[in-house]
Amino acid sequence: MIQGAQTEETLGVIKIYFSSLFVLVVLYISWAKLNQYRFRGKEQRSVRPPVDVRAVAEYYNVDVAALGRWRRIRQMVVDLDSDGKLTDAQCGPLSDYRRPEG
């Protein structure tokens, strides 16, 4: 139980807590409303341009036709070297994957 002088101290701490909480809520709502005003009617997100299949095939040094087939596969495991270039590709889930010898 809180008694005597402790009551005043506890009420003081509670007042500080709720005052701080109130200030934070006001700042957050003000910031949100300011952004809502600044960006109204402006769509900031844009559609990404489609990825060129030839550019991807050239980057990974693979055949364009193979890349087209690979894009239709639901599960596939690929090995990349330290430079990010494709070294091996196997169709199927990771649980069936066997690293090539070499």
Buried (B, 14 or more C-beta within 10 A) or exposed (E): EEEEEEEEEEEEEEEEEEEEEEEEEEEEEEEEEEEEEEEEEEEEEEEEEEEEEEEEBEEBEBEEEEBEEBEEEEEBBEEEEEEEEBEBBBEEEEEEBEEEEE
